[in-house]
C-alpha cells in the first residue's frame, strides 16, 4: 500500500506534465498545418534536382542514371545493327 502513495502522485504529475507540454505545443502552432508536410513529400519528386553530395541516396541515383545510360546505349547500338543488317541484305 505504501507504493500506491508514491505512484499516484507521480502519475498525476506525469499526466499534468503531458497536458502542459501539449498545451504549449498547440499555442506555439505545432499542429496548425499537419497536411502540407505529407503532401510535400509527394510533390518533391523532381528527378532533375540533384541531392546533396555525401548522401548515400545520391550514389544510388548516380548508379541508376549510369545504368539507364548504358541500357539506352545498348538499345541504340542494337537498333543500329538491325539497320545495318537490313541495308546489307
N, C-alpha and C positions, 0 to 999 in steps of 0.2 A: 504494500500500500504506500510505502514511502516513495517508491519510484514514480507513482502516479502524481504525487505532489510536485515532483520535479518536471515530469514530462508535459503535463497540461500547460503550465505557464510557458515552457519552451515552445510548444507547438503553437500557442496563441501568439507569441512574439514572432515566430517564423511566419505565420499567416499574415500578421499585421505588416511585417516587412515586405511580403509579396504584394500586398494591397498598395502600400506606399510606392513601391517600385513601379507597379502597373499604372498608378495614377500619374506619376511623374512622366512615364513614357507617353501616355496619352496627351498630357499637357505640352510635351516637347514636340509632338507631331509625328511620332514614330509610326502611327497607324493611319496617317492621313491618306496615303496612296499605296495600297497593297497590290494593285494590279499591274501598274506600269513596269516594275522590275521583271515580272514574269513575261510580259509581252516584249520587253526589250531584248530578252534572251532569244526570242524567235525572230526578231527583226534585224538582229546584228549579224546575220549570216552572209555578209558580203565577202565572197572569196577573193576579190581583188585586193582587199586590205590585208597587209602583211601583219602578222603578230610580232610582238617584240622579241628580239633575239634572246636566247637563254631559256626560252620556254621549250619544254620537251615536245609540245604540240607543233611548234614551228618546224622541227626536224621531221616530224611525221608528214606535215604538209609538203615540205620540200621533197620528201621521198615520193609522195603521191604525185606531185607535179612531174618529177623526173620519170616516173613510171608511165604517166599519161603521155609524155613526150615520146618516150621510147615506143609505146604502142602505136601512136599516130605515125611515127617514122616507119615502123614496120608495116603498117597498113598502106602507107603511100608507096613504099618500096614494092609491096606485093601487087598493088594496082598497076605500078609502072611495069612490072614483069608481065602482067597479063596483057597490057597494051602492046608490049614488045612482041609477045608470042603471037598476038593476033595479026600484027603487021608483017611478021616474017612468014606466016603460013598462007 
